[in-house]
Amino acid sequence: MKIVAFNGSPRAEKGNTHVMVEAFLAGAGEAGAKTENIFLVKKKIGHCLGCFSCWWKCPGSCVQSDDMEELIETYQSADVVVFATPLYVDNVSGIMKNFIDRLLPTGDPHFEKDPGGEVRHVPGRKKDPAFVMMANGGFPEQSHFQVLRLLIRRMARNFLTGIAGEIYRGGGSLLQDEEFTPFVDAYLAHVRTAGSEVAKTGKISAETTRMLEQPLIPAPNFADIFVTNANAYMDQMIEGKKKP
Ligand SMILES: Cc1cc2nc3c(=O)[nH]c(=O)nc-3n(C[C@H](O)[C@H](O)[C@H](O)COP(=O)(O)O)c2cc1C
């Protein structure tokens, strides 16, 4: 089992996304998977030009010469890929979207009706890996991930593959806040379990998914605590009393 994480945060190793990816891949590695962690921000990835040359002129290859050639090879070598992203305006980051668009050469241009009756492309030359969607957002609630929950379902259907799991973390900015270490450690233990389950069974279990969806701080007034703390932090930042 090979699991590759593609991280779409511009903050790379400093990001809250990375905290989640690290725990997930650690769990997967402990369970015997071969893992790879790729920071997309460090790669040269041009925008898709929409020219369809990868379907018509040079099937399977992009006309642009950048790091996507190597990234597609890595993508196709994986059994499971993790799309790990910060939540940006309720969606994946631009870095991640750019990467996803550039996966176009993996597809086949011909069409057919899928089992649900929608028209789709026929399977590409190589089977796509199963998908994990992983994201964190600044707002505390889990409801902010509605777009990503739908996006990963539509993506899996378009790419004719399965979903190995979903990991969403509201209040993600607290993942590196020492004040909340015990809660963060408890949460990351579940992320680790999720990685181990994907390595062993190909899927995150329903019970682990349930645990991952719990609020980071198990208090009925978590949103109020968050608002008070976050506003104090913002004021300190604005006054220049604190460094990011
Ligand atoms: C351009 C931009 C848009 C954002 N939009 C949202 C959003 O819609 N919802 C949300 O909960 N957080 C939003 N955030 C906050 C980030 O998701 C949050 O800071 C996250 O922890 C960043 O992850 P990272 O450290 O891995 O980059 C946004 C941040 C930026 C910079």
The ligand as an SDF file (V2000), in Angstrom:
LIG
                    3D

 31 33  0  0  0  0  0  0  0  0999 V2000
   -7.4830   33.3350    1.6940 C   0  0  0  0  0  0  0  0  0  0  0  0
   -7.9720   32.6240    2.9280 C   0  0  0  0  0  0  0  0  0  0  0  0
   -9.2870   32.1770    2.9720 C   0  0  0  0  0  0  0  0  0  0  0  0
   -9.7610   31.4990    4.0920 C   0  0  0  0  0  0  0  0  0  0  0  0
  -11.0550   31.0600    4.1140 N   0  0  0  0  0  0  0  0  0  0  0  0
  -11.5180   30.3570    5.1650 C   0  0  0  0  0  0  0  0  0  0  0  0
  -12.8500   29.8580    5.1810 C   0  0  0  0  0  0  0  0  0  0  0  0
  -13.6300   30.0430    4.2520 O   0  0  0  0  0  0  0  0  0  0  0  0
  -13.2530   29.1520    6.2810 N   0  0  0  0  0  0  0  0  0  0  0  0
  -12.4330   28.8990    7.3190 C   0  0  0  0  0  0  0  0  0  0  0  0
  -12.8560   28.2300    8.2790 O   0  0  0  0  0  0  0  0  0  0  0  0
  -11.1470   29.3510    7.3370 N   0  0  0  0  0  0  0  0  0  0  0  0
  -10.6660   30.0700    6.2890 C   0  0  0  0  0  0  0  0  0  0  0  0
   -9.3670   30.5250    6.2680 N   0  0  0  0  0  0  0  0  0  0  0  0
   -8.4660   30.1860    7.4000 C   0  0  0  0  0  0  0  0  0  0  0  0
   -7.5570   28.9850    7.0970 C   0  0  0  0  0  0  0  0  0  0  0  0
   -8.3000   27.8730    6.6480 O   0  0  0  0  0  0  0  0  0  0  0  0
   -6.8210   28.6000    8.4000 C   0  0  0  0  0  0  0  0  0  0  0  0
   -5.9900   29.6650    8.8060 O   0  0  0  0  0  0  0  0  0  0  0  0
   -6.0200   27.3180    8.2880 C   0  0  0  0  0  0  0  0  0  0  0  0
   -5.6320   26.9240    9.5800 O   0  0  0  0  0  0  0  0  0  0  0  0
   -4.7760   27.4780    7.4190 C   0  0  0  0  0  0  0  0  0  0  0  0
   -4.1090   26.2410    7.2880 O   0  0  0  0  0  0  0  0  0  0  0  0
   -2.5320   26.1650    7.0130 P   0  0  0  0  0  0  0  0  0  0  0  0
   -1.8590   26.6970    8.2450 O   0  0  0  0  0  0  0  0  0  0  0  0
   -2.2160   24.7480    6.7680 O   0  0  0  0  0  0  0  0  0  0  0  0
   -2.2660   26.9980    5.8040 O   0  0  0  0  0  0  0  0  0  0  0  0
   -8.8820   31.2440    5.1740 C   0  0  0  0  0  0  0  0  0  0  0  0
   -7.5520   31.7010    5.1200 C   0  0  0  0  0  0  0  0  0  0  0  0
   -7.1030   32.3920    4.0120 C   0  0  0  0  0  0  0  0  0  0  0  0
   -5.6760   32.8670    3.9750 C   0  0  0  0  0  0  0  0  0  0  0  0
  1  2  1  0
  2  3  1  0
  2 30  2  0
  3  4  2  0
  4  5  1  0
  4 28  1  0
  5  6  2  0
  6  7  1  0
  6 13  1  0
  7  8  2  0
  7  9  1  0
  9 10  1  0
 10 11  2  0
 10 12  1  0
 12 13  2  0
 13 14  1  0
 14 15  1  0
 14 28  1  0
 15 16  1  0
 16 17  1  0
 16 18  1  0
 18 19  1  0
 18 20  1  0
 20 21  1  0
 20 22  1  0
 22 23  1  0
 23 24  1  0
 24 25  2  0
 24 26  1  0
 24 27  1  0
 28 29  2  0
 29 30  1  0
 30 31  1  0
M  END
$$$$
